[in-house]
Structure formats: C-alpha cells, structure tokens
Amino acid sequence: MGSSINLSLTDELRSFVDRNSGNGTDYATPSEFLRDVLREKKRRIEAAEFRSAIIEGYRDLAAGRFVQFDGDLKAALTEAKQKERDGWK
C-alpha cells in the first residue's frame, strides 16, 4: 500500500470530483477517481517524453548522426562515441 496525501480543493474541483465518483459513476470513491486521473496524467507525460525521444532520433538520422548497427552493440557504442568526439564528421 502506498502513502496517503491530504490536499485542499476549491469548491469547483471538489464538485468535479464528487460528480465523477460515487453512485452512478465508474469510480466508487473520490480516491479511486483521483488515482485514475493521476495515472492518466503520468501516461500522458511518459508518452510525450517518448515522442520527443523519437523526434530527436529522426533529427539525428536526418543530420547524419548515426552509426550502422551490425549486431555488435559494444562496437556501435564505441564508434558513436568516437564520431561524437569528432563532431560527426
């Protein structure tokens, strides 16, 4: 079990939580609803970071900052480090 947290909500936010938890909703309790909201926010942040990494990889490829991988990871890393030191020339 995780730790608990207490937080103060504005009346508007409390109403929003109340409307989305309890009888007739997908969430039995406000805590369940808020945990799901936080998990979704975490997934969105992780997805944005992943998209940024992919875009950075495409930019590196377009700029010629890559090494050919032939199955030897150690050799590829060594080559990449050398090319980085040499300014990818």
Sine and cosine of phi, psi and omega as CSV:
sin_phi,cos_phi,sin_psi,cos_psi,sin_omega,cos_omega
0.00,0.00,0.62,-0.78,0.00,-1.00
-0.99,0.13,-0.10,-0.99,0.03,-1.00
-1.00,-0.02,0.25,-0.97,0.00,-1.00
-0.97,-0.23,0.30,-0.95,0.03,-1.00
-0.63,-0.78,0.64,-0.77,0.09,-1.00
-0.96,-0.29,0.66,-0.75,0.04,-1.00
-0.59,-0.81,0.48,-0.88,0.05,-1.00
-0.99,-0.12,0.67,-0.74,0.01,-1.00
-0.87,-0.50,0.51,-0.86,0.15,-0.99
-0.93,0.37,0.27,-0.96,0.04,-1.00
-0.86,0.52,-0.62,0.78,0.00,-1.00
-0.89,0.45,-0.72,0.69,0.00,-1.00
-0.93,0.38,-0.63,0.78,0.03,-1.00
-0.88,0.47,-0.66,0.76,0.05,-1.00
-0.89,0.45,-0.65,0.76,0.04,-1.00
-0.88,0.48,-0.73,0.69,0.03,-1.00
-0.88,0.47,-0.71,0.70,-0.01,-1.00
-0.88,0.47,-0.63,0.78,0.02,-1.00
-0.92,0.38,-0.41,0.91,-0.08,-1.00
-0.96,-0.26,0.17,0.99,0.04,-1.00
-0.62,-0.79,0.42,-0.91,0.00,-1.00
0.98,-0.18,-0.29,-0.96,-0.05,-1.00
-0.84,0.54,0.70,-0.71,0.06,-1.00
0.99,0.15,0.16,0.99,0.01,-1.00
-0.84,-0.54,0.04,-1.00,0.04,-1.00
-0.98,0.19,-0.19,0.98,-0.10,-0.99
-0.85,-0.52,0.78,-0.62,-0.03,-1.00
-0.95,0.31,-0.54,0.84,-0.08,-1.00
-0.71,-0.71,0.35,-0.94,0.11,-0.99
-0.85,0.52,-0.60,0.80,0.01,-1.00
-0.88,0.47,-0.67,0.74,0.02,-1.00
-0.88,0.47,-0.70,0.72,0.03,-1.00
-0.88,0.48,-0.75,0.66,-0.03,-1.00
-0.91,0.41,-0.61,0.79,0.07,-1.00
-0.87,0.50,-0.68,0.74,0.01,-1.00
-0.91,0.41,-0.65,0.76,0.06,-1.00
-0.87,0.49,-0.69,0.72,0.01,-1.00
-0.92,0.40,-0.64,0.77,0.04,-1.00
-0.88,0.47,-0.68,0.74,0.02,-1.00
-0.89,0.46,-0.68,0.73,0.04,-1.00
-0.88,0.48,-0.67,0.74,0.03,-1.00
-0.88,0.48,-0.70,0.71,0.03,-1.00
-0.88,0.48,-0.66,0.76,0.00,-1.00
-0.90,0.43,-0.67,0.74,0.03,-1.00
-0.89,0.45,-0.72,0.70,0.01,-1.00
-0.89,0.45,-0.64,0.77,0.03,-1.00
-0.91,0.42,-0.64,0.77,0.03,-1.00
-0.90,0.43,-0.65,0.76,0.04,-1.00
-0.90,0.44,-0.64,0.77,0.02,-1.00
-0.90,0.43,-0.70,0.71,0.04,-1.00
-0.88,0.48,-0.66,0.75,0.02,-1.00
-0.89,0.46,-0.65,0.76,0.02,-1.00
-0.91,0.41,-0.63,0.78,0.04,-1.00
-0.91,0.42,-0.71,0.70,0.02,-1.00
-0.88,0.48,-0.67,0.74,0.04,-1.00
-0.87,0.49,-0.63,0.77,0.04,-1.00
-0.90,0.44,-0.67,0.74,0.05,-1.00
-0.89,0.45,-0.65,0.76,0.03,-1.00
-0.90,0.43,-0.66,0.75,0.06,-1.00
-0.87,0.49,-0.70,0.72,0.01,-1.00
-0.88,0.47,-0.72,0.69,-0.01,-1.00
-0.89,0.45,-0.52,0.86,-0.01,-1.00
-1.00,0.02,0.03,1.00,0.03,-1.00
0.99,0.14,0.25,0.97,0.00,-1.00
-1.00,-0.05,0.97,0.23,0.02,-1.00
-0.42,-0.91,0.28,-0.96,0.12,-0.99
-0.80,-0.60,0.49,-0.87,0.04,-1.00
-0.97,0.26,0.78,-0.62,0.01,-1.00
-0.99,-0.14,0.85,-0.53,-0.03,-1.00
-0.92,-0.40,0.27,0.96,0.02,-1.00
0.97,-0.25,-0.19,0.98,0.00,-1.00
-0.97,-0.26,1.00,-0.09,-0.08,-1.00
-0.88,0.47,-0.66,0.75,-0.01,-1.00
-0.88,0.48,-0.69,0.73,0.01,-1.00
-0.92,0.40,-0.64,0.77,0.00,-1.00
-0.91,0.42,-0.66,0.75,0.04,-1.00
-0.91,0.42,-0.65,0.76,0.04,-1.00
-0.88,0.47,-0.71,0.70,0.02,-1.00
-0.89,0.45,-0.67,0.74,0.00,-1.00
-0.90,0.44,-0.66,0.75,0.03,-1.00
-0.89,0.45,-0.66,0.75,0.01,-1.00
-0.91,0.41,-0.70,0.72,0.02,-1.00
-0.90,0.43,-0.59,0.81,0.06,-1.00
-0.89,0.46,-0.71,0.70,0.03,-1.00
-0.89,0.46,-0.58,0.81,-0.03,-1.00
-1.00,0.06,0.07,1.00,0.02,-1.00
0.97,0.23,0.44,0.90,0.02,-1.00
0.84,0.54,0.65,0.76,0.07,-1.00
-1.00,0.02,0.00,0.00,0.00,0.00
